Amino acid sequence: MVDDILAGIFGEAVFGRLGRSRRAQLLARRFFGLLALAAAGGCARPQLEPEIARHAHPRRAIPPNVVLIVLDTARADRVLADASRFTSPYLDRLARDAVVYAGAHAVAPWTLPSHMSMFTGLLPGQHGASWGAFAEPADMDLGEILAQRFSLADPSILLAERLRTLGYSTVAFSSNAWVSRRCGFAAGFDHFYEMWRERDRLERRYAALPRAFRSSQAIDLGDAGLVLLRFREHAELEHGLREPFFLFVNLIDPHYPYSPPRPWRYAHTNDTRFAEAMARVEWDEMQMVAGWRPFDLARLAPLYDAEIGYVDWAAGRLLAWLADRGYYDESLIAVTSDHGEHLGERGLFSHQLSVAEELLRVPLAIKYPGNGGAGTVVADPLVSNLDLYRTLLAAAGAGGGGPATLSLDLAAGGAGARSHLVAEYDYSTPYLRQYRKRFAAFPVAEHQVVRRVVYDRAGRHEFHERGGAVALVSAPGAAAAAAEGVLRAYLATLGERRRERRDEALDRETLERLRALGYID
């Protein structure tokens, strides 16, 4: 009986072979005890050892299905990293079948530019999807800034567009309002689900969904749970998955505010009052980014870790679904993050106004078709999630990486192929002024700089550009001088940015989503 209940919650593919063993029964009893304790305000979360069961399915033909899972705001030290933290057991299980790129970096520290780089193989200065795209006119208020629409001058280079031309069916589930139609990401997708528009309908229809879709209302109506529900509706009740397919999923749960469902909420803390205040969103994110400190930022880490646990569970459920239907082994499955998060290091919070390692280091694992290279760890600091563009296209049979791409095919020895990597963070003066409105001591002029980092084999070199003048702000030396030469050569190629903008009134659902993410009051 316990076996059947546990398999029902986690899925038979996850429970798999463990489900009939005495050890699994003991784990199951422990699980239900801990789950009850969590529901009562205790300090527990599900502790089941993950597994991906292999069922007998025919080998899939080339080209492979392609799955890209982005754990929005997930730090590299929390996912595919230190197993002793027990923050990502399901993805740690995936890592046994994958190549883990342990030194990977993003090329931008926030959602819009980083996702666009993954979808184009271009740096932010090339594709233009950055705060600089939301900088004019200078007197915009916050609503006007966020009402601006972004699209590439040439959307045909987008990853989904290119895969669709290769015969792929394409479907996306995005929980982040920056990864949206408004910002040009829907191009090339047969189906593009903006999950903030799906929430009301799924909540109303929850009880009518098939029982196999549901775990518990508290778990399923979190952001990641909603993605799983909508995915199963799409795949099992509506459209199915026509092979070969490209499946893109953005799971936003590690983003502030850190408030996962209760079975995870107290996994790393007994600070229940703080956790419940966080769930009520009692503190304004923009105000805290600007410098307001209503509490010791060290209190955030346990709740952030709890969010990582929840999103890891959701990713595990998705992988189990793929395995149970025979898609897992011969698919290319990439898991990464768009950026990390400051959790109080040097007094910093969130993921703006900085190009520190806490933001630019990201997890990256690629499970290649047939599990090629399974268990390999590549500790190369010049690998980037930017390289997913070329790697995924090459696996699908595309020739070349696209115009001006800096992306490398990691499967073909791309790791180790570059000598330098550039990451960058632009600014928007109108947006900086919104920080001052939130916190009067915020220094607008100090942040009117373009921050860039050039990585080489020796480390990182940070540069600030103000008024066209580039200055090194990290330690000088021969390596820094070489890095500056690389940066200046890159800047000389940029010219006019490749973007189009137009104003567009924000709809209610998008306004509410941006408000929940702390971008608007």
N, C-alpha and C positions, 0 to 999 in steps of 0.2 A: 504493500500500500504506500509506504513512504517513497519507494522507488518511483511509483507511478506519478505521485504528486510532484516530486522533484523534477522528473522528466517533463511533466506538463509545464512547469514554470520555466525551466531553462531550455527546453527543447530536447528531444531524444538525441539529436546529433551532438549536442554538447555533453549530455549525460552519458551517452554512448556506452562503452564497455564497462565503465565504472558502476553502472546502474544496477548490476546484479551481484555485486560483491559485498561481503560483509563490511569491508572498509567503507564502501559508499554508503551503506546504511547508517554506520556510525557518523559519517560526515553529514548525512541528511538530518539525523536527529540533532546534531550540533547546529546545523544551519537553521532549523526551525526554532530552536531555543534562542539563538542569537537574533533571529528576525523578530521574534516576539519581544525580546528585550529592547531592540531598536524601536519598535512601535511604541513602547512604553517610555521612550526617552532615554534608553540606555546608550551604550557605546559600542555598538556592533554593526557588522555588515555581513553579507553572504561571504562565506569562506570556502566555497567549493573549488577544488582543483579543476581547472578547465581542461577540456579535451575536445578535439575535433575528430569526430568519428568518420571513418572511411566506409562507404557503402559500395556495393558492386555496381558500377556504372561504366558504360563504354567510354573509351578514350575519346576526347574531343578533338575535332579537326582544327588545323591551323586555318585562319588566324585565331589567336586566343581571345576569349572575353577579357575585358580590361575593367578593373575595379579600382577607383581612387577614393580613399577615405581620408578626409581631412579632419583631424581633431582640433578644432579651433581653439587657439590660445593654450595649447598643451606644451609644457616645458620639456626639454630633452632629458632633464634629470628625474622626470616622473614617469616616462613611458619608454619601454624598451631599454631600460637603464639598470637601476639598482633593484634587483628582485627582492631584497630584504625589506624594501618599503611596502611591498605588497599593494602597490597602487595600480598595476596593469597586468594582472595574471593572465587574462585572455589574450592580450596582444603579445605577452611574453611567450605564450604557447605558439602563436603564429610565427614568432621569430625563429623557432626551431626549423620551420620550413622555408625560411626566407634568408635573404642577405640583409644584414643590418648595417647601415651606414652611420657608424657611431659618432662621427665628427661633423655631421651635416649642418649646414647653415641655411637660413632663409636669406633672401636678398632685400627684405624689408621687414620692419618690426610691427606692421599692423595689417589688417585683413585685406583691404582693397588692393594695394599694390602687390602683396605677396601672392594672392590668388591669381591676379592677372599675369604675374610672371610665370606661375605654374601652367597657365593656360595658353601662353604665347611663347615661352622660351626667351623672353626679352627682359632686360632690367627695367626698373621703374622709370628711369630717365628716358628710356626708349619708348615704352608704351604709354607713359603719361598718366596712368591711373594712380595718382597720389594726391596729397593735400594740395599740391600746386595747381591741380585741376579745379580746385574749389577756392580760389584765391581772389577772383575778380567778379564783380566790383568790390572794392575794398571796404565799402560800408555795409555789406550784407549782414543781416542778423542770422541767428542760428537756423531758423526755419528756412530762410532763403538759401543758405549754404547747402543744407541737406536736400533741398528740392531740386538741386541741379542734377542733371542726368549725364552720365558718361557713356561714351561708346568709342571703340577703336575706329580709327580712320579706315582700317582694312580688317573687318571682322572675319574674313575668310581664313586668316591664319590661326584662329582660335582652335584649341585642341578638339572640341566636339565637332566643329565644322569639318576639320580634316578627317576625323574618324568617320563621320557620316559619309563623306565622299568615298571612303574605302568600303562602304557597305555595312557599317555598324549601325545598329539601332542605339539610340542614345537617350538616357534618362538621368535626371538630377533631382536631388532632394537637398535644399539649402535651408539652414536654420538662421543664417546671418543675413540681415537686410542689406549689407554691402555686396553680398554675392547674390545678385538679383538681376531681373530684367532691366531695371532702371540703370544698372551699371554695365550692361552689355553682355552679361554672362550667359543669357539664354540662347544666344546664337549657336546653332548647330544641334540643339537638343530637340528631340521629338517630343519630349515631355520634360518640363522644368517646373518643379513644385517648390513654391515659396512657402515654407512651412508656417510662417506667421499668418498666412491667409487660410491655412488648413485647420488651425487649432479649434476655432469655434465649432466647425462642422464635426470634427473628430470627437470633441468633448460631448456634443449633443448625441452623437451616434454610438458612443462607446459601448453601451450595453447591448447594442444590436450587432456588434462585430462578432465574427465567429469566435467561439471560446478558445480555439487554438491560437488566436492572435494575441490573447490577453494574458498578462501575468497578474497584475493587480492595478487598480485605478491609480494609486499613488505613484507607482513605478511607470506605468504606461503613459501618463499624462505629463511627465517631465519632457523636456525638449527632445532628448534622445529617444525616449519611448514613443513619442508621436511620430518620429521619423520611421521607426520600425513598423508602427501601425499602418502608416501611409504606404510604405514600401510593400507590405504584404497585400494591402488592397490592390495596389497597382499590379503586382506580380501574380497574384492568385485569383483575384476576382474581376479584374478589368482588362488589362492589356497583355499580361505575361511578359516574358523576356525573350525577345527574338534574337537568336545568335547569328553572328557574333554581336555582343552588346558592350557598350560602355556605360558603366554605372558610376556616377559621382555622388558622394554623400558628404555634406558638411554637418558636423555635430558640434554645436556651439557650447555645450554645457560648462566647460572649464572657464568660460568668460564670466567676469563679475556680473551680477552678484553670485557668490558661491553658495548655492542652496540646493543640493541634490535631494532626491526623495529620502524619506526617513531611514530606510534600511541601510543607507550609506552615510547619512549625515553625521552620525556620531562615531564613525569608524576610527577616527584619529583624535577625538577630543571629547572631554566631559563638560565643556563650556557651553551648556545648553542655552543659557540666556543669550549669549552672543550669537549662537547658531540660529536661534529663532528670530532675533532681531535682524540678522542677515537675510533670513527668508522673507521678512517683511520689507526689505530694501529700505532700511531706515537712514542710509547714508548715500549721498550723491556722489557718483563716480567722478564726474568732471571736477567737482569741488575738491575731491581728494587728489586727483591728478595735479591740480593746480597748487597743492601744498597744504590743504586743510588736513589736520590729523585728529580726528575725534576719538581714536583709540590707538593702542600699540599695534603697528602693522604686523608684528610677529603672530598675532592671533589669527591672521588670515590663512596661513599655510595649512593647518589641519583641515579646514573646510575646502580649500582648493584641492587638496589631496583626495577628499571625499568625492568631489566632482569628477576628478580623473577616474576614480573607481567606478562611478556610475557610467561614464561614457565608454570606459573599457568594457564593461558588461554589455552595453548596447552594441559595440563593435563586435564583441564575441558572439552575440545572438545573430548578427547579420552574417558573420563568417560561417556559423553553424548552419544557417539556412542554405547558404551556397553549397556547403559540403553535403548536406542531406539530399540535395537535388543533383549532385554530380558535377557541379560547376567548379568546385574549389581547386582540385589538383591541377587542371590544365589551364587555369586562368592566371593572368598576371594581376596580382593584388598589391597595390601600393598603399601604405599607411604613413601619413606624415602629419605635420602641423603647419599652419601658416606663420606662426610666431609663438614666442613664449610669453612670460608674464613676470613683472616685478612683484615680489611679495615682501617688500620692506628693505631689500638690499640697498645700502647707502641712502636709506630714507625714501626710496622710490616706490611707486605704486602703478599698477596697470601696465600699459604697453604703448605709451605715447612719449614724445619728447626725448627719446633715448635710442641709442644703437648699441646698448650694452649686450653682453653675451647672454644674459638671462632672457633677452628677447630674440636674439638672432640664432641661437642654438636651437635646433628642432630635431625631434625624432624622425627617423626615416627608415622604413623597412620595405623591401620589395620581395614578394613571393613570386618568383618567376614560374612560367609554365613548366609543369613536371617537377617543380620544386628544385630547379637547378641551383647549385651553390648553397643548398640548405645548411643553415647553421653558421655560415661565414660571417665574420664581423670585419668591416672595412673602416679603419680609423683614419679617415682622410678628411682634414678640415676644409678642403676645397671642394668637396661634394656639396651639392645644393639641391633643395627641392625644386629649383629651377630646372634641374636635369630630368625631372619627370616628363617634361614635354617631349624631349627627343627620345627618351627611353620608351615611353608608351607608344609613340608613333612608330618607332623602329620595330617594336614587337608586333604591331598591327600590319607591318609590311610597307610602311610609307618610306619613300626614298627622300633623303635630305631632311634637314630640320626646320626649314622655313627661312624666309628672308631675315637676315641680320640676327638670327638666333645665336645666343651664347650657350645654349643648352647642349649637354653631352649625352650620348647613349651609354648609360652605366653598364648595360649588359655587354657592351662591346669594348670594355676596357676604358670607359670614360673616366673612372676613378683614377686619379693620378695624371690625367692628361692635361690639366691646366696648371699654370704657374701662379695665377692670382684669381681672386674672386672679389667682386665689388658688391657691397650692400649699401642701401641709401634710404634716407628719410627726409622728405621735403616738408615744407611748412605752408600754412595758410594764415596770413595775418588776421583776416576776419575771425577765423576759428580761435586763434590765440587770444583775441579780445574777449571771446566768450569765457575763457578761463579766468581772465581778470574780473569779469562780471561775477563769477562764482566765488573768487577769492582775491580780495583787493591787493594782496601782496605779491600776486603773480607777476614776474618780470617779463613782459611781452618782448621787449627789445632783445633780451638775452636769448630768446628762442627763435628769432628771425634769422636762422641759419639753416643751410642744407647740410645735414650730417651724413658723412659717408665713412665706411670702413673698407679698407683693402686688406684682404687676407693673403698671406703667402705661407710657405712651409715653415717660416720662423715664427709666425704669430699674426697679430692684427695691428693695423695702423689706422688711426682715426683722423679724419680731416673735416674741417668746417669750411663751408663756402659762404661768404657774406659779400653781397654786392659784386659778385664775380671774382672776388679774390679768394684763393684756396690757401688754407693754412693748416699745417700739421699740428694736432693738439695732443698727440701721444709722443712717446720717446723718439728722439731723432736717431739717425744712424744710416748706414749704407742700405739696409733693407728698407727703411722708411723712404729713403730717396728713390729707390727703385719703384716702390709702391706709388709714390707720387707721380713718377713718370707714367706708370700704367694708368693712373686715374686721369691725368691730363690728356692722355691719348684717347681715353674713353669719352671724356667730356667734349673733345673736339669733334666727335662723330655725331653728337646729338642733334644739333640744328633745331628745327621746329619740331615741337612735340607732336606725336601722332595721336591726336585725340579730337573728339567733337563734343561739345557741350550744349545743352539747352535746358531751360528751366521747365520744371514739370511739378504741378501741385502734388504734394504727398497725400496719399490716401490714408484713411484712418488706421488700417492694419499696419502699414509701414511706419507711421508716426508712433504707434504704440510699441512696435518692435524696437525702433531706435531709442525710444524713451527707456525701455526695459534694459537696453544695453548701455545706457548712460550717456548717449550722444545728444540728447535733447531733454529739456525739462518739461 
